[in-house]
Amino acid sequence: MDTYQPFPLTLVRGKGCWVWSSNGKRYLDAVAGIATCSLGHSDDGIRRSLTRQLNKLQHVSNLYQIPEQESLARWLVDHSCTDKVFFCNSGAEANEAAIKLARKHGHTNRGIEEPIILAAKGSFHGRTLAAVSATGQPKYHKGFEPMVKGFEFFEFNNLQSLQSLIHKLEENAPHIAAILIEPLQGEGGVKPGEKKFFYGLKELCKDHELMLIFDEVQTGVGRTGNWWGYEKLNIEPDAITLAKGLGGGHAIGALLVKEHANLFKPGDHASTFGGNPFASKAGLTVVSEIERRGILKNVTERGNQLKEGLNKLVSTFPNQLKEARGWGLLQGLVLRNESSFNAQDFCNAAINEKLLVVAAGPKVIRMVPPLNIKANEVSEIIKRLQKTLNLLV
């Protein structure tokens, strides 16, 4: 179906941060499946681990105990602020589970007949109907109305906007069940959360008994230089949604919750494929390899290197570029409104320089390379970005 507008490029193999097209050309991949291939392409550790798993068992139903699933769940709770895990297949599914959980909290703990979930303008939470209804970008709603009801929106990083909305909705009776928010808005333009705002948000959640859900589909599993984006903000959410980097290119998602938010009962939610042996082994291999190889340190160092290079580009092209922003290896290069090209134009032009980057809105170029990228490869990204800018200016 006509759901994508792919670049005129067919990729047939990859190794590390590099991919090859069908005509034999080599490209530096700063997209990584959109923040998904945590260990790059054709990683030896993943290949060996998943080959062994395929020789054992690839899928059984959640009607039975699954040792690989249990091991991954144990790792996740041991390395986060959470206590329980539900596995699914994608970020949208993880957010759907979180939305159902929030509504159950509203019904059972707050006595709300029609619970409301607050989300941020500019957010992105997925393409399924409830997840896109929670997405604070009207362009994703167009043509699919009516949206699922029960969502209201505030300005990201604007505490006054959030306070006003809560006051309006909670003035006479409880109506709000939860806040669903990204610690850094990815599709909304690579906008990092501000500590002061998130501290105030957390206090409002405590005061009004709201469940705080962090959408860490893009920021989780080491992408920021910490395991989780919430660590950048020094607060702990009640629930976290994960996907993308958790599987290293294989389909897996998860909803992680603290014990007090562990409200689902048998029959409340389920997934046929979620947490099957193959997907769970992929996730367990990714986190184990990140830990074993000390890759979080690399993310911080290479992220700082990338940010420094991007800032130099901003200085070199002040009429076209506004700023660089992001955390770790989730970085955005922001174009000025008066720039002679948009982000998609840039992505198209970068292909000519054998560089793959991706847009995050009309004015932001996003770089989310594999977490094990090397220093010389980051330098090469900067060189190819500069060559692309020279072509466009």
SVG drawing of the C-alpha trace seen along z (x, -y; Angstrom):
<svg xmlns="http://www.w3.org/2000/svg" viewBox="-19 -34 58 61">
<polyline fill="none" stroke="black" stroke-width="0.4" points="0.0,0.0 1.0,-3.6 2.0,-4.3 5.7,-5.2 7.7,-7.5 11.0,-5.6 14.3,-7.1 15.4,-5.8 17.8,-3.5 17.8,0.3 19.9,1.5 21.0,5.1 23.6,5.7 25.2,3.9 28.0,4.1 28.4,1.9 27.5,-1.7 27.7,-1.0 25.2,0.3 25.6,1.2 23.1,0.6 22.1,3.0 24.5,1.2 27.5,1.7 27.7,-1.8 28.6,-2.1 26.6,-4.5 27.3,-5.8 24.1,-5.0 23.1,-7.7 19.5,-6.4 20.0,-2.9 16.4,-1.9 15.4,-5.1 17.2,-4.5 16.6,-0.8 19.8,1.0 21.5,0.4 24.6,2.5 24.6,1.6 24.2,4.1 25.0,7.8 26.5,7.6 28.5,10.8 27.1,11.1 23.5,10.8 24.0,13.1 25.6,15.9 23.0,15.5 20.0,15.6 21.3,18.4 21.6,20.5 18.1,19.5 16.7,20.5 18.3,23.9 16.3,24.2 12.9,22.5 11.6,19.4 8.0,19.0 5.6,20.4 2.5,18.8 2.4,16.8 0.2,19.6 3.5,21.2 6.4,19.9 9.2,18.6 12.7,18.6 14.1,16.0 11.3,13.7 11.7,14.0 15.5,13.3 14.9,10.2 12.2,9.0 14.5,9.6 17.3,7.6 15.0,4.7 13.6,4.4 17.1,4.8 18.4,1.9 15.5,-0.5 13.1,-2.0 10.4,0.5 9.1,3.9 7.0,5.6 7.1,5.9 4.6,6.6 6.0,7.5 4.6,6.7 6.0,6.0 6.3,2.3 6.3,-1.2 2.7,-1.8 1.6,1.4 3.5,0.5 1.8,-2.9 -1.6,-1.2 -0.9,1.0 0.0,-2.1 -3.1,-3.9 -5.3,-1.0 -3.3,-0.9 -3.9,-4.6 -7.6,-4.2 -7.8,-1.4 -6.0,-3.5 -8.5,-6.3 -11.4,-3.9 -10.2,-1.8 -8.0,-4.2 -9.6,-7.6 -13.2,-6.6 -13.4,-8.4 -16.1,-7.3 -14.4,-8.7 -10.7,-9.1 -8.6,-11.7 -4.9,-11.3 -2.8,-14.4 -0.1,-14.5 2.2,-17.2 1.8,-19.2 4.4,-18.1 4.5,-14.6 4.5,-11.4 3.2,-8.1 2.5,-5.8 0.2,-5.2 -2.5,-3.0 -5.7,-4.8 -5.4,-5.4 -1.7,-6.1 -2.2,-8.6 -5.0,-10.2 -2.5,-10.7 -0.1,-12.3 0.0,-16.1 0.4,-16.7 -2.8,-17.3 -1.2,-16.4 -1.2,-12.8 -4.9,-13.0 -6.1,-14.3 -8.2,-11.9 -8.7,-9.4 -11.2,-11.3 -12.9,-10.9 -10.0,-10.4 -10.3,-8.3 -11.6,-10.6 -10.1,-11.2 -6.9,-13.1 -6.0,-16.7 -2.8,-18.6 -0.4,-21.0 2.7,-22.8 5.9,-20.8 8.3,-22.3 5.7,-24.8 4.6,-24.3 2.1,-27.0 0.3,-25.4 0.2,-22.1 -1.0,-23.7 -3.7,-25.5 -5.0,-22.4 -5.0,-20.4 -6.8,-23.2 -9.4,-23.4 -10.1,-19.6 -9.8,-18.9 -11.6,-22.0 -14.9,-20.3 -14.2,-16.6 -11.4,-14.2 -11.1,-13.7 -7.4,-13.0 -5.9,-9.5 -2.4,-10.0 0.2,-12.1 1.9,-10.4 5.1,-12.2 8.4,-11.7 11.5,-12.8 12.8,-14.1 10.4,-14.7 11.8,-12.7 9.5,-13.0 8.4,-16.4 11.9,-17.9 14.5,-16.4 13.4,-18.6 15.0,-17.6 12.9,-17.9 13.9,-20.6 14.6,-19.4 12.6,-22.3 9.5,-21.5 9.7,-17.7 10.2,-18.3 7.1,-20.4 5.2,-17.8 6.2,-15.1 5.0,-17.2 1.6,-17.8 1.3,-14.0 1.8,-13.4 -0.6,-16.1 -3.4,-14.9 -2.7,-11.1 -1.9,-11.0 0.0,-8.1 3.2,-9.4 4.1,-7.4 7.3,-8.1 7.3,-7.1 10.9,-6.0 10.5,-4.2 13.2,-6.4 15.2,-7.5 15.4,-4.1 18.0,-1.4 21.1,-3.6 20.3,-6.0 20.9,-9.1 24.1,-7.8 22.0,-6.5 20.0,-3.4 16.8,-5.5 15.9,-9.1 14.3,-9.6 17.8,-9.5 18.6,-12.7 15.8,-14.5 16.4,-13.1 12.8,-11.9 11.2,-8.5 8.0,-7.8 5.4,-5.2 5.6,-3.5 7.9,-3.4 7.2,-2.2 10.1,-0.8 10.7,0.6 13.1,-0.5 16.6,0.1 15.5,2.9 15.5,5.5 18.5,4.2 16.5,4.4 14.1,7.2 10.5,6.5 9.9,6.2 8.2,3.6 7.6,3.4 5.6,1.7 7.5,1.4 5.7,0.4 6.4,-0.2 4.5,2.2 1.9,-0.4 1.0,-0.7 0.9,3.1 -2.9,3.0 -3.5,5.5 -5.1,8.8 -5.3,12.0 -7.4,11.3 -6.9,7.5 -4.3,7.4 -2.3,9.8 -0.1,10.3 0.3,13.4 3.9,12.7 5.0,10.4 8.0,11.7 8.4,14.9 11.7,16.7 13.3,15.2 12.4,11.6 13.3,11.9 16.7,13.4 17.3,10.5 16.5,8.0 18.5,9.8 21.5,10.0 21.3,6.2 21.3,5.1 23.9,7.7 26.2,6.6 25.8,2.9 26.7,3.7 29.6,6.0 31.2,3.7 30.8,0.5 28.8,-1.0 27.0,-3.6 30.3,-5.4 30.8,-5.3 27.4,-6.9 28.3,-9.7 31.7,-10.3 30.5,-10.0 27.4,-12.0 29.6,-14.9 31.7,-14.6 28.7,-14.7 27.2,-17.7 30.5,-19.6 30.7,-18.9 27.1,-20.0 27.7,-23.2 30.6,-24.0 28.4,-23.5 25.9,-26.0 28.7,-28.5 29.8,-27.9 26.3,-28.1 24.5,-30.7 22.0,-31.7 20.8,-28.2 21.2,-26.5 19.7,-27.6 21.0,-25.2 22.0,-21.6 20.1,-19.9 19.7,-16.4 21.1,-13.9 23.7,-11.2 23.4,-9.7 19.9,-11.3 20.9,-14.6 19.0,-17.1 20.3,-19.8 17.7,-22.6 17.2,-24.7 16.2,-28.3 12.7,-29.1 14.2,-31.2 16.5,-28.4 16.5,-27.8 15.8,-24.1 13.8,-21.9 14.8,-18.8 13.6,-16.4 15.5,-18.3 18.6,-17.8 18.1,-14.1 17.7,-13.6 20.9,-15.6 22.8,-13.7 22.3,-10.5 24.5,-12.0 27.3,-12.2 26.7,-8.6 25.2,-9.6 21.8,-8.5 20.0,-10.9 16.3,-11.3 14.0,-14.2 12.2,-15.0 9.6,-17.4 10.1,-19.9 13.0,-21.8 15.0,-19.3 17.6,-16.8 18.0,-13.8 21.0,-11.7 20.5,-8.4 23.5,-6.2 24.3,-2.8 25.4,-3.1 28.8,-1.5 29.7,-4.0 33.5,-4.9 35.1,-8.3 36.3,-8.3 32.8,-7.5 31.3,-10.4 34.0,-12.6 32.9,-11.3 29.3,-12.1 30.2,-15.7 32.3,-15.9 29.5,-14.5 27.0,-16.9 29.2,-19.8 29.5,-18.6 25.7,-18.3 25.3,-21.9 27.8,-23.1 25.7,-21.5 22.5,-23.1 23.6,-26.6"/>
</svg>
